[in-house]
Amino acid sequence: MNTIVTTPNIKNIEFINSSIMFVHLDNERTFIVPLNKFPAIEKLSVEQKKDFEIMDGHHLSFLAIDEVYSLHELIGI
């Protein structure tokens, strides 16, 4: 029996306040990400948080910082 496992893609992100980010996936799941685990993102201004890019469905970056975050890293896998 062959089993194919696919990793969902990041569909969008949303900031609820200065300390929480929602990561919405294309499989209809949403993960709550505490930003205290990602201080570089937490320090961004509201405007800088709007300037993000989802790359290949599995990575997230912000123009204002020089880091790329993987989906697995964001959801704690």
HTML snippet that shows the backbone in 3Dmol.js (N, CA, C, O; Angstrom):
<script src="https://3Dmol.org/build/3Dmol-min.js"></script>
<div id="view" style="width:600px;height:400px;position:relative"></div>
<script>
const pdb = `
ATOM      1  N   MET A   1       0.843  -1.180   0.000  1.00  0.00           N
ATOM      2  CA  MET A   1       0.000   0.000   0.000  1.00  0.00           C
ATOM      3  C   MET A   1       0.886   1.241   0.000  1.00  0.00           C
ATOM      4  O   MET A   1       1.777   1.366   0.841  1.00  0.00           O
ATOM      5  N   ASN A   2       0.656   2.137  -0.913  1.00  0.00           N
ATOM      6  CA  ASN A   2       1.395   3.389  -0.978  1.00  0.00           C
ATOM      7  C   ASN A   2       0.575   4.508  -0.357  1.00  0.00           C
ATOM      8  O   ASN A   2      -0.611   4.666  -0.643  1.00  0.00           O
ATOM      9  N   THR A   3       1.219   5.262   0.481  1.00  0.00           N
ATOM     10  CA  THR A   3       0.569   6.409   1.100  1.00  0.00           C
ATOM     11  C   THR A   3       1.314   7.665   0.690  1.00  0.00           C
ATOM     12  O   THR A   3       2.531   7.762   0.845  1.00  0.00           O
ATOM     13  N   ILE A   4       0.575   8.613   0.171  1.00  0.00           N
ATOM     14  CA  ILE A   4       1.169   9.881  -0.224  1.00  0.00           C
ATOM     15  C   ILE A   4       0.803  10.912   0.832  1.00  0.00           C
ATOM     16  O   ILE A   4      -0.372  11.134   1.124  1.00  0.00           O
ATOM     17  N   VAL A   5       1.823  11.533   1.397  1.00  0.00           N
ATOM     18  CA  VAL A   5       1.610  12.564   2.395  1.00  0.00           C
ATOM     19  C   VAL A   5       1.984  13.899   1.773  1.00  0.00           C
ATOM     20  O   VAL A   5       3.102  14.077   1.289  1.00  0.00           O
ATOM     21  N   THR A   6       1.060  14.817   1.788  1.00  0.00           N
ATOM     22  CA  THR A   6       1.349  16.138   1.250  1.00  0.00           C
ATOM     23  C   THR A   6       1.312  17.163   2.383  1.00  0.00           C
ATOM     24  O   THR A   6       0.479  17.091   3.286  1.00  0.00           O
ATOM     25  N   THR A   7       2.207  18.084   2.310  1.00  0.00           N
ATOM     26  CA  THR A   7       2.256  19.155   3.293  1.00  0.00           C
ATOM     27  C   THR A   7       1.356  20.282   2.809  1.00  0.00           C
ATOM     28  O   THR A   7       1.455  20.705   1.657  1.00  0.00           O
ATOM     29  N   PRO A   8       0.481  20.771   3.678  1.00  0.00           N
ATOM     30  CA  PRO A   8      -0.370  21.891   3.248  1.00  0.00           C
ATOM     31  C   PRO A   8       0.451  23.143   2.988  1.00  0.00           C
ATOM     32  O   PRO A   8       1.575  23.278   3.471  1.00  0.00           O
ATOM     33  N   ASN A   9      -0.115  24.037   2.236  1.00  0.00           N
ATOM     34  CA  ASN A   9       0.534  25.304   1.912  1.00  0.00           C
ATOM     35  C   ASN A   9      -0.020  26.428   2.768  1.00  0.00           C
ATOM     36  O   ASN A   9      -1.167  26.391   3.212  1.00  0.00           O
ATOM     37  N   ILE A  10       0.825  27.434   2.991  1.00  0.00           N
ATOM     38  CA  ILE A  10       0.366  28.645   3.656  1.00  0.00           C
ATOM     39  C   ILE A  10      -0.514  29.398   2.658  1.00  0.00           C
ATOM     40  O   ILE A  10      -0.086  29.696   1.543  1.00  0.00           O
ATOM     41  N   LYS A  11      -1.733  29.698   3.065  1.00  0.00           N
ATOM     42  CA  LYS A  11      -2.655  30.444   2.212  1.00  0.00           C
ATOM     43  C   LYS A  11      -2.589  31.940   2.525  1.00  0.00           C
ATOM     44  O   LYS A  11      -2.642  32.780   1.626  1.00  0.00           O
ATOM     45  N   ASN A  12      -2.473  32.257   3.823  1.00  0.00           N
ATOM     46  CA  ASN A  12      -2.431  33.654   4.231  1.00  0.00           C
ATOM     47  C   ASN A  12      -1.977  33.715   5.686  1.00  0.00           C
ATOM     48  O   ASN A  12      -1.979  32.706   6.391  1.00  0.00           O
ATOM     49  N   ILE A  13      -1.594  34.893   6.118  1.00  0.00           N
ATOM     50  CA  ILE A  13      -1.320  35.115   7.539  1.00  0.00           C
ATOM     51  C   ILE A  13      -2.126  36.323   7.983  1.00  0.00           C
ATOM     52  O   ILE A  13      -2.527  37.160   7.174  1.00  0.00           O
ATOM     53  N   GLU A  14      -2.354  36.392   9.287  1.00  0.00           N
ATOM     54  CA  GLU A  14      -3.149  37.479   9.843  1.00  0.00           C
ATOM     55  C   GLU A  14      -2.624  37.785  11.242  1.00  0.00           C
ATOM     56  O   GLU A  14      -2.355  36.876  12.028  1.00  0.00           O
ATOM     57  N   PHE A  15      -2.486  39.041  11.534  1.00  0.00           N
ATOM     58  CA  PHE A  15      -2.042  39.451  12.862  1.00  0.00           C
ATOM     59  C   PHE A  15      -3.252  39.917  13.649  1.00  0.00           C
ATOM     60  O   PHE A  15      -3.976  40.813  13.217  1.00  0.00           O
ATOM     61  N   ILE A  16      -3.468  39.307  14.807  1.00  0.00           N
ATOM     62  CA  ILE A  16      -4.610  39.655  15.642  1.00  0.00           C
ATOM     63  C   ILE A  16      -4.259  40.825  16.556  1.00  0.00           C
ATOM     64  O   ILE A  16      -5.068  41.730  16.761  1.00  0.00           O
ATOM     65  N   ASN A  17      -3.073  40.797  17.089  1.00  0.00           N
ATOM     66  CA  ASN A  17      -2.549  41.900  17.894  1.00  0.00           C
ATOM     67  C   ASN A  17      -1.030  41.837  17.782  1.00  0.00           C
ATOM     68  O   ASN A  17      -0.508  41.156  16.899  1.00  0.00           O
ATOM     69  N   SER A  18      -0.330  42.519  18.637  1.00  0.00           N
ATOM     70  CA  SER A  18       1.132  42.559  18.513  1.00  0.00           C
ATOM     71  C   SER A  18       1.806  41.262  18.955  1.00  0.00           C
ATOM     72  O   SER A  18       3.019  41.117  18.798  1.00  0.00           O
ATOM     73  N   SER A  19       1.045  40.322  19.503  1.00  0.00           N
ATOM     74  CA  SER A  19       1.682  39.115  20.034  1.00  0.00           C
ATOM     75  C   SER A  19       1.194  37.807  19.410  1.00  0.00           C
ATOM     76  O   SER A  19       1.698  36.740  19.761  1.00  0.00           O
ATOM     77  N   ILE A  20       0.224  37.865  18.491  1.00  0.00           N
ATOM     78  CA  ILE A  20      -0.323  36.632  17.906  1.00  0.00           C
ATOM     79  C   ILE A  20      -0.451  36.767  16.392  1.00  0.00           C
ATOM     80  O   ILE A  20      -0.931  37.774  15.870  1.00  0.00           O
ATOM     81  N   MET A  21      -0.002  35.712  15.706  1.00  0.00           N
ATOM     82  CA  MET A  21      -0.174  35.633  14.262  1.00  0.00           C
ATOM     83  C   MET A  21      -0.941  34.350  13.950  1.00  0.00           C
ATOM     84  O   MET A  21      -0.628  33.287  14.485  1.00  0.00           O
ATOM     85  N   PHE A  22      -1.941  34.454  13.087  1.00  0.00           N
ATOM     86  CA  PHE A  22      -2.630  33.278  12.581  1.00  0.00           C
ATOM     87  C   PHE A  22      -1.990  32.893  11.254  1.00  0.00           C
ATOM     88  O   PHE A  22      -1.762  33.744  10.394  1.00  0.00           O
ATOM     89  N   VAL A  23      -1.704  31.617  11.097  1.00  0.00           N
ATOM     90  CA  VAL A  23      -1.210  31.085   9.831  1.00  0.00           C
ATOM     91  C   VAL A  23      -2.331  30.226   9.260  1.00  0.00           C
ATOM     92  O   VAL A  23      -2.640  29.162   9.796  1.00  0.00           O
ATOM     93  N   HIS A  24      -2.934  30.691   8.177  1.00  0.00           N
ATOM     94  CA  HIS A  24      -4.038  29.995   7.526  1.00  0.00           C
ATOM     95  C   HIS A  24      -3.468  29.087   6.435  1.00  0.00           C
ATOM     96  O   HIS A  24      -2.687  29.529   5.593  1.00  0.00           O
ATOM     97  N   LEU A  25      -3.862  27.830   6.459  1.00  0.00           N
ATOM     98  CA  LEU A  25      -3.372  26.853   5.482  1.00  0.00           C
ATOM     99  C   LEU A  25      -4.449  26.531   4.462  1.00  0.00           C
ATOM    100  O   LEU A  25      -5.633  26.774   4.695  1.00  0.00           O
ATOM    101  N   ASP A  26      -4.030  25.981   3.326  1.00  0.00           N
ATOM    102  CA  ASP A  26      -4.980  25.669   2.263  1.00  0.00           C
ATOM    103  C   ASP A  26      -5.825  24.426   2.544  1.00  0.00           C
ATOM    104  O   ASP A  26      -6.705  24.091   1.752  1.00  0.00           O
ATOM    105  N   ASN A  27      -5.571  23.747   3.648  1.00  0.00           N
ATOM    106  CA  ASN A  27      -6.411  22.611   4.029  1.00  0.00           C
ATOM    107  C   ASN A  27      -7.449  23.025   5.073  1.00  0.00           C
ATOM    108  O   ASN A  27      -8.016  22.183   5.770  1.00  0.00           O
ATOM    109  N   GLU A  28      -7.687  24.333   5.168  1.00  0.00           N
ATOM    110  CA  GLU A  28      -8.680  24.949   6.055  1.00  0.00           C
ATOM    111  C   GLU A  28      -8.279  24.956   7.531  1.00  0.00           C
ATOM    112  O   GLU A  28      -9.099  25.313   8.377  1.00  0.00           O
ATOM    113  N   ARG A  29      -7.070  24.583   7.858  1.00  0.00           N
ATOM    114  CA  ARG A  29      -6.585  24.678   9.232  1.00  0.00           C
ATOM    115  C   ARG A  29      -5.961  26.046   9.451  1.00  0.00           C
ATOM    116  O   ARG A  29      -5.467  26.686   8.522  1.00  0.00           O
ATOM    117  N   THR A  30      -5.999  26.473  10.704  1.00  0.00           N
ATOM    118  CA  THR A  30      -5.364  27.717  11.105  1.00  0.00           C
ATOM    119  C   THR A  30      -4.558  27.461  12.362  1.00  0.00           C
ATOM    120  O   THR A  30      -5.059  26.869  13.318  1.00  0.00           O
ATOM    121  N   PHE A  31      -3.322  27.901  12.364  1.00  0.00           N
ATOM    122  CA  PHE A  31      -2.457  27.756  13.527  1.00  0.00           C
ATOM    123  C   PHE A  31      -2.262  29.118  14.173  1.00  0.00           C
ATOM    124  O   PHE A  31      -2.090  30.129  13.491  1.00  0.00           O
ATOM    125  N   ILE A  32      -2.293  29.127  15.495  1.00  0.00           N
ATOM    126  CA  ILE A  32      -2.006  30.333  16.259  1.00  0.00           C
ATOM    127  C   ILE A  32      -0.524  30.305  16.604  1.00  0.00           C
ATOM    128  O   ILE A  32      -0.040  29.367  17.238  1.00  0.00           O
ATOM    129  N   VAL A  33       0.187  31.337  16.182  1.00  0.00           N
ATOM    130  CA  VAL A  33       1.628  31.408  16.405  1.00  0.00           C
ATOM    131  C   VAL A  33       1.913  32.531  17.407  1.00  0.00           C
ATOM    132  O   VAL A  33       1.677  33.701  17.107  1.00  0.00           O
ATOM    133  N   PRO A  34       2.422  32.180  18.597  1.00  0.00           N
ATOM    134  CA  PRO A  34       2.809  33.234  19.550  1.00  0.00           C
ATOM    135  C   PRO A  34       4.091  33.908  19.074  1.00  0.00           C
ATOM    136  O   PRO A  34       5.112  33.249  18.877  1.00  0.00           O
ATOM    137  N   LEU A  35       4.030  35.213  18.893  1.00  0.00           N
ATOM    138  CA  LEU A  35       5.163  35.931  18.321  1.00  0.00           C
ATOM    139  C   LEU A  35       6.343  36.067  19.267  1.00  0.00           C
ATOM    140  O   LEU A  35       7.427  36.452  18.829  1.00  0.00           O
ATOM    141  N   ASN A  36       6.170  35.766  20.553  1.00  0.00           N
ATOM    142  CA  ASN A  36       7.323  35.805  21.450  1.00  0.00           C
ATOM    143  C   ASN A  36       8.344  34.724  21.068  1.00  0.00           C
ATOM    144  O   ASN A  36       9.494  34.781  21.504  1.00  0.00           O
ATOM    145  N   LYS A  37       7.935  33.748  20.263  1.00  0.00           N
ATOM    146  CA  LYS A  37       8.871  32.736  19.752  1.00  0.00           C
ATOM    147  C   LYS A  37       9.617  33.232  18.515  1.00  0.00           C
ATOM    148  O   LYS A  37      10.594  32.621  18.083  1.00  0.00           O
ATOM    149  N   PHE A  38       9.147  34.348  17.950  1.00  0.00           N
ATOM    150  CA  PHE A  38       9.753  34.932  16.755  1.00  0.00           C
ATOM    151  C   PHE A  38       9.921  36.437  16.979  1.00  0.00           C
ATOM    152  O   PHE A  38       9.181  37.235  16.403  1.00  0.00           O
ATOM    153  N   PRO A  39      10.885  36.824  17.808  1.00  0.00           N
ATOM    154  CA  PRO A  39      11.033  38.232  18.195  1.00  0.00           C
ATOM    155  C   PRO A  39      11.251  39.186  17.022  1.00  0.00           C
ATOM    156  O   PRO A  39      10.842  40.345  17.096  1.00  0.00           O
ATOM    157  N   ALA A  40      11.880  38.732  15.952  1.00  0.00           N
ATOM    158  CA  ALA A  40      12.089  39.621  14.804  1.00  0.00           C
ATOM    159  C   ALA A  40      10.748  40.011  14.169  1.00  0.00           C
ATOM    160  O   ALA A  40      10.568  41.155  13.751  1.00  0.00           O
ATOM    161  N   ILE A  41       9.829  39.079  14.098  1.00  0.00           N
ATOM    162  CA  ILE A  41       8.493  39.388  13.572  1.00  0.00           C
ATOM    163  C   ILE A  41       7.730  40.247  14.572  1.00  0.00           C
ATOM    164  O   ILE A  41       7.058  41.205  14.191  1.00  0.00           O
ATOM    165  N   GLU A  42       7.836  39.906  15.833  1.00  0.00           N
ATOM    166  CA  GLU A  42       7.112  40.628  16.878  1.00  0.00           C
ATOM    167  C   GLU A  42       7.478  42.113  16.895  1.00  0.00           C
ATOM    168  O   GLU A  42       6.631  42.958  17.182  1.00  0.00           O
ATOM    169  N   LYS A  43       8.735  42.430  16.590  1.00  0.00           N
ATOM    170  CA  LYS A  43       9.207  43.818  16.635  1.00  0.00           C
ATOM    171  C   LYS A  43       8.781  44.646  15.423  1.00  0.00           C
ATOM    172  O   LYS A  43       8.911  45.870  15.440  1.00  0.00           O
ATOM    173  N   LEU A  44       8.280  44.007  14.383  1.00  0.00           N
ATOM    174  CA  LEU A  44       7.871  44.743  13.188  1.00  0.00           C
ATOM    175  C   LEU A  44       6.696  45.668  13.490  1.00  0.00           C
ATOM    176  O   LEU A  44       5.852  45.366  14.334  1.00  0.00           O
ATOM    177  N   SER A  45       6.656  46.789  12.794  1.00  0.00           N
ATOM    178  CA  SER A  45       5.507  47.691  12.921  1.00  0.00           C
ATOM    179  C   SER A  45       4.303  47.064  12.215  1.00  0.00           C
ATOM    180  O   SER A  45       4.435  46.083  11.482  1.00  0.00           O
ATOM    181  N   VAL A  46       3.147  47.641  12.448  1.00  0.00           N
ATOM    182  CA  VAL A  46       1.931  47.156  11.787  1.00  0.00           C
ATOM    183  C   VAL A  46       2.096  47.208  10.275  1.00  0.00           C
ATOM    184  O   VAL A  46       1.723  46.266   9.576  1.00  0.00           O
ATOM    185  N   GLU A  47       2.643  48.281   9.777  1.00  0.00           N
ATOM    186  CA  GLU A  47       2.854  48.421   8.330  1.00  0.00           C
ATOM    187  C   GLU A  47       3.856  47.396   7.808  1.00  0.00           C
ATOM    188  O   GLU A  47       3.650  46.825   6.738  1.00  0.00           O
ATOM    189  N   GLN A  48       4.927  47.158   8.543  1.00  0.00           N
ATOM    190  CA  GLN A  48       5.938  46.182   8.109  1.00  0.00           C
ATOM    191  C   GLN A  48       5.366  44.766   8.101  1.00  0.00           C
ATOM    192  O   GLN A  48       5.764  43.950   7.270  1.00  0.00           O
ATOM    193  N   LYS A  49       4.455  44.465   8.997  1.00  0.00           N
ATOM    194  CA  LYS A  49       3.834  43.133   9.043  1.00  0.00           C
ATOM    195  C   LYS A  49       2.951  42.885   7.829  1.00  0.00           C
ATOM    196  O   LYS A  49       2.711  41.734   7.462  1.00  0.00           O
ATOM    197  N   LYS A  50       2.474  43.933   7.214  1.00  0.00           N
ATOM    198  CA  LYS A  50       1.642  43.793   6.015  1.00  0.00           C
ATOM    199  C   LYS A  50       2.470  43.471   4.783  1.00  0.00           C
ATOM    200  O   LYS A  50       1.936  43.002   3.777  1.00  0.00           O
ATOM    201  N   ASP A  51       3.764  43.719   4.855  1.00  0.00           N
ATOM    202  CA  ASP A  51       4.655  43.553   3.702  1.00  0.00           C
ATOM    203  C   ASP A  51       5.370  42.199   3.783  1.00  0.00           C
ATOM    204  O   ASP A  51       6.569  42.129   4.052  1.00  0.00           O
ATOM    205  N   PHE A  52       4.608  41.129   3.544  1.00  0.00           N
ATOM    206  CA  PHE A  52       5.165  39.779   3.617  1.00  0.00           C
ATOM    207  C   PHE A  52       5.013  39.069   2.280  1.00  0.00           C
ATOM    208  O   PHE A  52       4.251  39.493   1.411  1.00  0.00           O
ATOM    209  N   GLU A  53       5.754  37.986   2.140  1.00  0.00           N
ATOM    210  CA  GLU A  53       5.679  37.168   0.933  1.00  0.00           C
ATOM    211  C   GLU A  53       5.626  35.712   1.326  1.00  0.00           C
ATOM    212  O   GLU A  53       6.405  35.254   2.163  1.00  0.00           O
ATOM    213  N   ILE A  54       4.705  34.983   0.720  1.00  0.00           N
ATOM    214  CA  ILE A  54       4.638  33.534   0.890  1.00  0.00           C
ATOM    215  C   ILE A  54       5.375  32.936  -0.304  1.00  0.00           C
ATOM    216  O   ILE A  54       5.013  33.168  -1.458  1.00  0.00           O
ATOM    217  N   MET A  55       6.412  32.166  -0.004  1.00  0.00           N
ATOM    218  CA  MET A  55       7.239  31.585  -1.066  1.00  0.00           C
ATOM    219  C   MET A  55       7.007  30.085  -1.136  1.00  0.00           C
ATOM    220  O   MET A  55       7.116  29.397  -0.122  1.00  0.00           O
ATOM    221  N   ASP A  56       6.703  29.589  -2.266  1.00  0.00           N
ATOM    222  CA  ASP A  56       6.474  28.176  -2.591  1.00  0.00           C
ATOM    223  C   ASP A  56       5.456  27.505  -1.661  1.00  0.00           C
ATOM    224  O   ASP A  56       5.419  26.279  -1.565  1.00  0.00           O
ATOM    225  N   GLY A  57       4.644  28.294  -0.987  1.00  0.00           N
ATOM    226  CA  GLY A  57       3.619  27.747  -0.108  1.00  0.00           C
ATOM    227  C   GLY A  57       4.106  27.283   1.242  1.00  0.00           C
ATOM    228  O   GLY A  57       3.303  27.022   2.137  1.00  0.00           O
ATOM    229  N   HIS A  58       5.429  27.176   1.404  1.00  0.00           N
ATOM    230  CA  HIS A  58       5.983  26.607   2.634  1.00  0.00           C
ATOM    231  C   HIS A  58       6.910  27.540   3.398  1.00  0.00           C
ATOM    232  O   HIS A  58       7.411  27.178   4.463  1.00  0.00           O
ATOM    233  N   HIS A  59       7.145  28.737   2.868  1.00  0.00           N
ATOM    234  CA  HIS A  59       8.054  29.681   3.512  1.00  0.00           C
ATOM    235  C   HIS A  59       7.445  31.075   3.533  1.00  0.00           C
ATOM    236  O   HIS A  59       6.663  31.446   2.657  1.00  0.00           O
ATOM    237  N   LEU A  60       7.818  31.827   4.542  1.00  0.00           N
ATOM    238  CA  LEU A  60       7.282  33.160   4.744  1.00  0.00           C
ATOM    239  C   LEU A  60       8.434  34.114   5.003  1.00  0.00           C
ATOM    240  O   LEU A  60       9.351  33.801   5.762  1.00  0.00           O
ATOM    241  N   SER A  61       8.385  35.279   4.371  1.00  0.00           N
ATOM    242  CA  SER A  61       9.409  36.286   4.636  1.00  0.00           C
ATOM    243  C   SER A  61       8.760  37.668   4.686  1.00  0.00           C
ATOM    244  O   SER A  61       7.669  37.890   4.161  1.00  0.00           O
ATOM    245  N   PHE A  62       9.469  38.578   5.331  1.00  0.00           N
ATOM    246  CA  PHE A  62       9.034  39.965   5.455  1.00  0.00           C
ATOM    247  C   PHE A  62      10.120  40.839   4.859  1.00  0.00           C
ATOM    248  O   PHE A  62      11.307  40.584   5.060  1.00  0.00           O
ATOM    249  N   LEU A  63       9.723  41.868   4.127  1.00  0.00           N
ATOM    250  CA  LEU A  63      10.680  42.751   3.473  1.00  0.00           C
ATOM    251  C   LEU A  63      11.608  43.425   4.481  1.00  0.00           C
ATOM    252  O   LEU A  63      12.779  43.669   4.186  1.00  0.00           O
ATOM    253  N   ALA A  64      11.086  43.726   5.671  1.00  0.00           N
ATOM    254  CA  ALA A  64      11.842  44.499   6.657  1.00  0.00           C
ATOM    255  C   ALA A  64      12.889  43.689   7.424  1.00  0.00           C
ATOM    256  O   ALA A  64      13.755  44.266   8.083  1.00  0.00           O
ATOM    257  N   ILE A  65      12.816  42.371   7.344  1.00  0.00           N
ATOM    258  CA  ILE A  65      13.818  41.552   8.047  1.00  0.00           C
ATOM    259  C   ILE A  65      14.430  40.553   7.084  1.00  0.00           C
ATOM    260  O   ILE A  65      13.833  40.192   6.070  1.00  0.00           O
ATOM    261  N   ASP A  66      15.614  40.122   7.419  1.00  0.00           N
ATOM    262  CA  ASP A  66      16.400  39.275   6.527  1.00  0.00           C
ATOM    263  C   ASP A  66      16.316  37.803   6.929  1.00  0.00           C
ATOM    264  O   ASP A  66      17.335  37.116   7.002  1.00  0.00           O
ATOM    265  N   GLU A  67      15.109  37.324   7.186  1.00  0.00           N
ATOM    266  CA  GLU A  67      14.940  35.935   7.581  1.00  0.00           C
ATOM    267  C   GLU A  67      13.815  35.314   6.772  1.00  0.00           C
ATOM    268  O   GLU A  67      12.884  35.998   6.345  1.00  0.00           O
ATOM    269  N   VAL A  68      13.914  34.016   6.571  1.00  0.00           N
ATOM    270  CA  VAL A  68      12.858  33.243   5.929  1.00  0.00           C
ATOM    271  C   VAL A  68      12.423  32.185   6.931  1.00  0.00           C
ATOM    272  O   VAL A  68      13.251  31.472   7.499  1.00  0.00           O
ATOM    273  N   TYR A  69      11.120  32.092   7.138  1.00  0.00           N
ATOM    274  CA  TYR A  69      10.569  31.161   8.115  1.00  0.00           C
ATOM    275  C   TYR A  69       9.853  30.041   7.370  1.00  0.00           C
ATOM    276  O   TYR A  69       9.062  30.298   6.463  1.00  0.00           O
ATOM    277  N   SER A  70      10.131  28.807   7.754  1.00  0.00           N
ATOM    278  CA  SER A  70       9.445  27.675   7.144  1.00  0.00           C
ATOM    279  C   SER A  70       8.129  27.435   7.865  1.00  0.00           C
ATOM    280  O   SER A  70       7.973  27.798   9.031  1.00  0.00           O
ATOM    281  N   LEU A  71       7.196  26.829   7.170  1.00  0.00           N
ATOM    282  CA  LEU A  71       5.916  26.474   7.772  1.00  0.00           C
ATOM    283  C   LEU A  71       6.132  25.599   8.996  1.00  0.00           C
ATOM    284  O   LEU A  71       5.504  25.814  10.033  1.00  0.00           O
ATOM    285  N   HIS A  72       7.017  24.613   8.886  1.00  0.00           N
ATOM    286  CA  HIS A  72       7.285  23.721  10.021  1.00  0.00           C
ATOM    287  C   HIS A  72       7.820  24.481  11.224  1.00  0.00           C
ATOM    288  O   HIS A  72       7.454  24.193  12.364  1.00  0.00           O
ATOM    289  N   GLU A  73       8.669  25.431  10.972  1.00  0.00           N
ATOM    290  CA  GLU A  73       9.223  26.250  12.065  1.00  0.00           C
ATOM    291  C   GLU A  73       8.115  27.080  12.721  1.00  0.00           C
ATOM    292  O   GLU A  73       8.060  27.182  13.946  1.00  0.00           O
ATOM    293  N   LEU A  74       7.251  27.661  11.926  1.00  0.00           N
ATOM    294  CA  LEU A  74       6.184  28.510  12.454  1.00  0.00           C
ATOM    295  C   LEU A  74       5.191  27.730  13.309  1.00  0.00           C
ATOM    296  O   LEU A  74       4.723  28.232  14.331  1.00  0.00           O
ATOM    297  N   ILE A  75       4.869  26.516  12.901  1.00  0.00           N
ATOM    298  CA  ILE A  75       3.879  25.755  13.664  1.00  0.00           C
ATOM    299  C   ILE A  75       4.508  24.795  14.666  1.00  0.00           C
ATOM    300  O   ILE A  75       3.805  24.015  15.308  1.00  0.00           O
ATOM    301  N   GLY A  76       5.817  24.851  14.798  1.00  0.00           N
ATOM    302  CA  GLY A  76       6.487  24.119  15.856  1.00  0.00           C
ATOM    303  C   GLY A  76       6.757  22.655  15.592  1.00  0.00           C
ATOM    304  O   GLY A  76       6.805  21.854  16.526  1.00  0.00           O
ATOM    305  N   ILE A  77       6.932  22.295  14.339  1.00  0.00           N
ATOM    306  CA  ILE A  77       7.252  20.893  14.016  1.00  0.00           C
ATOM    307  C   ILE A  77       8.759  20.747  13.900  1.00  0.00           C
ATOM    308  O   ILE A  77       9.255  19.652  13.634  1.00  0.00           O
TER     309      ILE A  77
END
`;
const viewer = $3Dmol.createViewer("view");
viewer.addModel(pdb, "pdb");
viewer.setStyle({}, {cartoon: {color: "spectrum"}});
viewer.zoomTo();
viewer.render();
</script>
